[in-house]
Amino acid sequence: MTGNTLPGLDCGACGFRTCSAFGESLPARPELLKRCIYLAAGEAPRQAAPDGRLAVWNDAADAPPKAPVRSPETGSVAVCGEWRDSLGRDFDFYLEHFPDDPGPREIILPRNPLITREMGVRPGDVLIGRPLGMSCGCPITHCGVAMQVDERTGVIVWCVTGPLRPRAEGYKDLGYYSAEGYEGLVRRTRCELRIGMRYFFQPTMCMLQWRHSGLVNYLNRIDGAIQVRLEGLWIG
């Protein structure tokens, strides 16, 4: 079995960074397949149909319709996958993480900001927590590595990763937190991005493959991509 038979969502729930890396381990350890929350043994990859129902595509002939993609660098149009999340909802662009980061970069604030100081959170610490309420409301516990820590305000910038490292090394539990912003790269978009505008976007490594919404308050054009920061986050 190879990564091509897996969903290709790179959600990290299995403990591997990508579906491809996960697929490479399966010939020697086929029992790991049960870690994939999207597949049961012997099933074909599943994706959301346009009406939101779960559909199964077994080959390229049955693939969902394509959509035009505008290059942030040149303005040219290419072809990409369908612009719908796993619930069949439209979105405007994909948000990717920085190549040197272990995962998506998220700016967070614990519900009790004093926890940051009381727990002695430092860059490099492995953390877990769940975004609560209007800030996101994601039902999935997030795991990550602290990158920047502000003891005075309690704000933490971390990179969200899969659960394998916390399981192996231990972790500090933040409990509930507010997701204040995302930072990352946009390489695939079907609309022009402008500061001050709110967009629906799809984090490429979202475990649930749900669309998010955020206000763009920073843009910077770099090679082949646009660096972006989004705040005022919510899901749906």
FILOMI-350463 format. One record per residue (C-alpha): residue in three letters; residue number from 1; x, y, z. Coordinates in steps of 0.05 Angstrom, whole numbers, padded with zeros to 5 digits. Example, Ala and Ser with C-alpha at 12.3 -4.5 7.8 and 13.67 -1.06 7.14 Angstrom:
% residues 2
REC;ALA;1;00246;-00090;00156
REC;SER;2;00273;-00021;00143
//
This chain:
% residues 236
REC;MET;1;00000;00000;00000
REC;THR;2;00025;00070;-00016
REC;GLY;3;00008;00141;00003
REC;ASN;4;-00034;00145;-00061
REC;THR;5;-00088;00100;-00030
REC;LEU;6;-00095;00146;00030
REC;PRO;7;-00138;00209;00033
REC;GLY;8;-00079;00256;00020
REC;LEU;9;-00103;00304;00074
REC;ASP;10;-00038;00304;00114
REC;CYS;11;-00077;00316;00178
REC;GLY;12;-00025;00283;00224
REC;ALA;13;-00076;00243;00265
REC;CYS;14;-00038;00179;00249
REC;GLY;15;00026;00207;00279
REC;PHE;16;00060;00219;00212
REC;ARG;17;00069;00287;00180
REC;THR;18;00041;00266;00112
REC;CYS;19;-00002;00211;00082
REC;SER;20;00058;00193;00038
REC;ALA;21;00103;00181;00098
REC;PHE;22;00047;00141;00131
REC;GLY;23;00038;00099;00068
REC;GLU;24;00112;00082;00065
REC;SER;25;00107;00050;00134
REC;LEU;26;00047;00006;00118
REC;PRO;27;00080;-00051;00080
REC;ALA;28;00121;-00068;00142
REC;ARG;29;00067;-00050;00192
REC;PRO;30;-00002;-00058;00159
REC;GLU;31;-00036;-00056;00228
REC;LEU;32;-00022;00020;00229
REC;LEU;33;-00077;00031;00178
REC;LYS;34;-00128;00034;00234
REC;ARG;35;-00096;00099;00256
REC;CYS;36;-00126;00134;00195
REC;ILE;37;-00191;00165;00218
REC;TYR;38;-00216;00172;00146
REC;LEU;39;-00207;00100;00123
REC;ALA;40;-00225;00031;00147
REC;ALA;41;-00186;-00028;00122
REC;GLY;42;-00200;-00040;00048
REC;GLU;43;-00239;00024;00035
REC;ALA;44;-00225;00074;-00020
REC;PRO;45;-00207;00146;-00004
REC;ARG;46;-00268;00188;00013
REC;GLN;47;-00282;00261;00001
REC;ALA;48;-00342;00307;00006
REC;ALA;49;-00390;00312;-00052
REC;PRO;50;-00415;00381;-00074
REC;ASP;51;-00480;00370;-00036
REC;GLY;52;-00441;00355;00028
REC;ARG;53;-00454;00280;00027
REC;LEU;54;-00396;00231;00031
REC;ALA;55;-00375;00205;-00037
REC;VAL;56;-00322;00155;-00058
REC;TRP;57;-00278;00164;-00119
REC;ASN;58;-00238;00103;-00140
REC;ASP;59;-00199;00130;-00199
REC;ALA;60;-00183;00193;-00238
REC;ALA;61;-00245;00184;-00282
REC;ASP;62;-00290;00193;-00222
REC;ALA;63;-00251;00252;-00193
REC;PRO;64;-00290;00315;-00172
REC;PRO;65;-00292;00375;-00219
REC;LYS;66;-00232;00421;-00223
REC;ALA;67;-00230;00496;-00209
REC;PRO;68;-00185;00552;-00235
REC;VAL;69;-00128;00575;-00190
REC;ARG;70;-00094;00643;-00196
REC;SER;71;-00019;00645;-00183
REC;PRO;72;-00001;00697;-00130
REC;GLU;73;00065;00710;-00165
REC;THR;74;00047;00716;-00238
REC;GLY;75;-00029;00723;-00239
REC;SER;76;-00033;00663;-00287
REC;VAL;77;-00088;00612;-00279
REC;ALA;78;-00075;00538;-00266
REC;VAL;79;-00120;00479;-00250
REC;CYS;80;-00129;00453;-00180
REC;GLY;81;-00177;00410;-00140
REC;GLU;82;-00248;00427;-00120
REC;TRP;83;-00255;00488;-00075
REC;ARG;84;-00299;00454;-00022
REC;ASP;85;-00285;00429;00048
REC;SER;86;-00304;00361;00076
REC;LEU;87;-00375;00387;00090
REC;GLY;88;-00383;00413;00019
REC;ARG;89;-00374;00487;00035
REC;ASP;90;-00338;00535;-00012
REC;PHE;91;-00273;00570;00007
REC;ASP;92;-00226;00620;-00025
REC;PHE;93;-00154;00595;-00015
REC;TYR;94;-00109;00543;00016
REC;LEU;95;-00065;00563;00075
REC;GLU;96;00002;00525;00078
REC;HIS;97;00054;00527;00133
REC;PHE;98;00124;00555;00126
REC;PRO;99;00174;00503;00098
REC;ASP;100;00220;00509;00158
REC;ASP;101;00164;00501;00209
REC;PRO;102;00143;00432;00235
REC;GLY;103;00069;00451;00223
REC;PRO;104;00019;00508;00216
REC;ARG;105;00037;00570;00257
REC;GLU;106;-00018;00591;00305
REC;ILE;107;-00021;00650;00354
REC;ILE;108;-00058;00629;00417
REC;LEU;109;-00077;00656;00485
REC;PRO;110;-00094;00608;00542
REC;ARG;111;-00163;00621;00573
REC;ASN;112;-00123;00636;00636
REC;PRO;113;-00062;00675;00610
REC;LEU;114;-00026;00665;00676
REC;ILE;115;-00018;00592;00657
REC;THR;116;00037;00611;00609
REC;ARG;117;00080;00637;00666
REC;GLU;118;00057;00587;00719
REC;MET;119;00073;00527;00675
REC;GLY;120;00140;00558;00653
REC;VAL;121;00124;00551;00579
REC;ARG;122;00188;00560;00538
REC;PRO;123;00204;00556;00463
REC;GLY;124;00212;00483;00444
REC;ASP;125;00162;00458;00495
REC;VAL;126;00111;00406;00471
REC;LEU;127;00041;00430;00486
REC;ILE;128;-00032;00407;00478
REC;GLY;129;-00097;00446;00484
REC;ARG;130;-00164;00457;00452
REC;PRO;131;-00189;00522;00419
REC;LEU;132;-00254;00542;00453
REC;GLY;133;-00316;00579;00434
REC;MET;134;-00322;00638;00386
REC;SER;135;-00247;00640;00373
REC;CYS;136;-00252;00574;00335
REC;GLY;137;-00293;00520;00369
REC;CYS;138;-00253;00464;00339
REC;PRO;139;-00271;00397;00371
REC;ILE;140;-00201;00369;00362
REC;THR;141;-00147;00374;00415
REC;HIS;142;-00087;00408;00383
REC;CYS;143;-00015;00387;00395
REC;GLY;144;00044;00430;00379
REC;VAL;145;00113;00459;00394
REC;ALA;146;00121;00529;00425
REC;MET;147;00161;00576;00380
REC;GLN;148;00153;00643;00416
REC;VAL;149;00128;00658;00487
REC;ASP;150;00108;00724;00518
REC;GLU;151;00105;00715;00594
REC;ARG;152;00076;00785;00605
REC;THR;153;00014;00775;00562
REC;GLY;154;00011;00699;00561
REC;VAL;155;00010;00698;00484
REC;ILE;156;00043;00637;00453
REC;VAL;157;00062;00625;00380
REC;TRP;158;00065;00551;00367
REC;CYS;159;00068;00504;00308
REC;VAL;160;00012;00453;00308
REC;THR;161;00036;00382;00296
REC;GLY;162;00008;00312;00301
REC;PRO;163;-00002;00273;00367
REC;LEU;164;00059;00227;00360
REC;ARG;165;00109;00273;00394
REC;PRO;166;00066;00287;00456
REC;ARG;167;00053;00212;00463
REC;ALA;168;00128;00197;00460
REC;GLU;169;00157;00256;00499
REC;GLY;170;00103;00281;00545
REC;TYR;171;00072;00350;00543
REC;LYS;172;00046;00411;00580
REC;ASP;173;-00030;00417;00578
REC;LEU;174;-00056;00488;00566
REC;GLY;175;-00128;00467;00573
REC;TYR;176;-00175;00513;00534
REC;TYR;177;-00145;00570;00494
REC;SER;178;-00167;00623;00444
REC;ALA;179;-00139;00619;00373
REC;GLU;180;-00120;00691;00358
REC;GLY;181;-00089;00684;00289
REC;TYR;182;-00055;00642;00236
REC;GLU;183;00008;00657;00196
REC;GLY;184;00027;00619;00133
REC;LEU;185;00035;00618;00058
REC;VAL;186;-00016;00622;00002
REC;ARG;187;00004;00588;-00063
REC;ARG;188;-00066;00570;-00088
REC;THR;189;-00122;00621;-00088
REC;ARG;190;-00182;00635;-00132
REC;CYS;191;-00188;00708;-00114
REC;GLU;192;-00144;00769;-00102
REC;LEU;193;-00124;00777;-00029
REC;ARG;194;-00129;00846;00003
REC;ILE;195;-00114;00872;00072
REC;GLY;196;-00177;00887;00111
REC;MET;197;-00219;00834;00076
REC;ARG;198;-00248;00771;00108
REC;TYR;199;-00240;00706;00071
REC;PHE;200;-00258;00633;00077
REC;PHE;201;-00195;00590;00074
REC;GLN;202;-00174;00517;00081
REC;PRO;203;-00113;00500;00123
REC;THR;204;-00080;00445;00083
REC;MET;205;-00064;00404;00146
REC;CYS;206;-00131;00413;00181
REC;MET;207;-00149;00345;00210
REC;LEU;208;-00223;00355;00195
REC;GLN;209;-00212;00390;00129
REC;TRP;210;-00261;00445;00150
REC;ARG;211;-00260;00515;00122
REC;HIS;212;-00240;00572;00168
REC;SER;213;-00253;00646;00164
REC;GLY;214;-00204;00702;00181
REC;LEU;215;-00189;00776;00169
REC;VAL;216;-00125;00788;00129
REC;ASN;217;-00083;00841;00164
REC;TYR;218;-00014;00827;00134
REC;LEU;219;00009;00808;00064
REC;ASN;220;00079;00800;00037
REC;ARG;221;00096;00773;-00032
REC;ILE;222;00154;00724;-00033
REC;ASP;223;00179;00673;-00084
REC;GLY;224;00119;00636;-00112
REC;ALA;225;00073;00652;-00054
REC;ILE;226;00042;00705;-00010
REC;GLN;227;00059;00707;00064
REC;VAL;228;-00005;00722;00102
REC;ARG;229;-00030;00733;00173
REC;LEU;230;-00103;00722;00190
REC;GLU;231;-00138;00743;00255
REC;GLY;232;-00210;00744;00279
REC;LEU;233;-00215;00669;00267
REC;TRP;234;-00276;00624;00266
REC;ILE;235;-00296;00558;00235
REC;GLY;236;-00356;00549;00189
//
